[in-house]
Amino acid sequence: GLPIAAVLGYWAGARRRARIAAAGQPVEALVGETTLGAILALLGLILAFTFANALSVSQDRKGTLNAEAAALGTAFLRADYLPEPGRTELQQALLDYTRTRILPPDTRFENQAAASDFVAESLRAQALLWPLTLEATADPVPPPIKSFVAGAVNEALDAHIDRMQALSVPVANITQGMMLSIAVVALFLLGNRSGLAGRPLTWRTFVFAYSLFAVMVTITDVQRSNEGFVRLNDASLRATVLDMERALSGRGT
């Protein structure tokens, strides 16, 4: 759409130049620099803020994922202070829950129901953690150990809320629509100016259109954290799962 906007602007400017020249009026007086400069400056401002916001959202998602991995790993390790059989049962439940926090590679949910089912499976595994914690920390476990383990499990549960919050804050559609509309207007005015001035529409205009396209696609792409070009690295969660599996296999579980 951006190159087409430039071509349409050039066509409209060339036709207007021909009409004005046929009427014997000066064309140069109509070639406005102020409006074009203002639109380009506004476009640069919108792109800068939107790109910064997209990167901030991406970094927040990475931070919440790493924080959840750390919380789950801590809860698993603190469960070592509990007596059997509660220790192994709680740690196995933590491992099962951590596995549900990892999205499979190239996951694309076909509809909202498929996404809800995936989250529901994780929540079912999560629902087992607190009852198992209460059972494993029942008397005669000393109160300091109870608080030590229960606090870690509670932080692991709270990490779910933080991660879901980070996933539900994309760049607003209205912001992206505004950015696209200003880019279209800027390309139209740029082509229109060339047409009014009687200059050809050069390759530089199309390079500018491509550059805008690349930036806007990048802004959109960073929101598709599991299927875009810039993907969220979940190595910390996978490493946590591996550590848990090794710890449990070491005791014959």
Residue pairs with C-beta under 8 A, 6 or more apart in sequence:
1 180
1 184
2 183
2 184
2 187
2 209
2 210
2 212
2 213
3 187
3 206
3 209
5 184
5 185
5 187
5 188
5 191
5 209
6 187
6 188
6 190
6 191
6 201
6 205
6 206
6 209
7 191
7 201
8 188
8 191
9 187
9 188
9 189
9 190
9 191
9 192
9 193
9 194
9 195
10 191
10 192
10 194
10 195
10 201
11 191
11 195
12 188
12 192
12 195
13 191
13 192
13 193
13 194
13 195
13 196
13 197
14 195
14 196
14 198
15 195
16 30
16 195
16 196
17 27
17 195
17 196
17 197
17 198
20 26
20 27
20 30
21 27
27 196
27 197
27 198
28 197
30 196
31 193
31 196
31 197
32 193
33 193
35 189
36 186
36 189
36 190
36 193
39 182
39 185
39 186
39 189
40 186
40 190
42 182
43 179
43 182
43 183
43 186
43 212
46 178
46 179
46 182
47 179
47 212
47 215
47 216
50 171
50 175
50 176
50 179
50 219
51 215
51 218
51 219
53 171
53 175
54 171
54 218
54 219
54 222
54 223
55 222
57 166
57 169
57 170
57 171
57 222
57 223
58 222
58 223
58 225
58 230
58 232
60 166
60 169
61 163
61 166
61 167
61 225
61 232
62 232
62 233
63 166
64 159
64 162
64 163
64 165
64 166
65 163
65 232
65 234
65 236
65 237
66 236
67 159
67 162
68 101
68 156
68 159
68 160
68 162
68 163
68 237
69 98
69 236
69 237
69 239
69 240
70 236
71 152
71 155
71 156
71 158
71 159
72 94
72 97
72 98
72 101
72 156
72 159
72 237
72 240
73 240
73 243
73 244
74 152
74 155
74 156
75 94
75 149
75 152
75 153
75 155
75 156
76 91
76 94
76 95
76 240
76 243
76 244
76 247
78 148
78 149
78 152
79 87
79 90
79 91
79 94
79 136
79 149
79 152
79 153
80 87
80 91
81 87
81 145
81 148
81 149
82 90
82 136
82 137
82 141
82 145
82 149
83 136
83 141
86 132
86 135
86 136
86 137
86 138
87 136
88 248
88 251
88 253
89 132
89 135
89 136
90 129
90 132
90 133
90 136
90 153
91 244
91 247
91 248
92 248
92 253
93 125
93 128
93 129
93 132
94 129
94 153
94 156
94 244
95 241
95 244
95 245
95 248
96 125
96 128
97 122
97 125
97 126
97 128
97 129
98 237
98 240
98 241
98 244
99 125
99 241
100 121
100 122
100 125
100 126
101 122
101 163
101 237
102 234
102 237
102 238
102 241
103 118
103 226
103 234
106 226
106 227
107 118
107 226
107 227
108 227
109 115
109 118
122 160
126 157
126 160
129 153
129 156
129 157
130 153
130 157
133 149
133 150
133 153
134 150
136 149
137 145
137 146
137 149
137 150
167 225
170 223
171 219
171 220
171 223
176 216
176 219
176 220
179 216
179 219
180 216
183 212
183 216
186 212
187 205
187 208
187 209
187 212
190 205
190 208
191 201
191 205
194 200
194 201
194 202
194 205
195 201
218 230
220 228
221 228
221 229
221 230
222 228
222 230
225 231
225 232
226 232
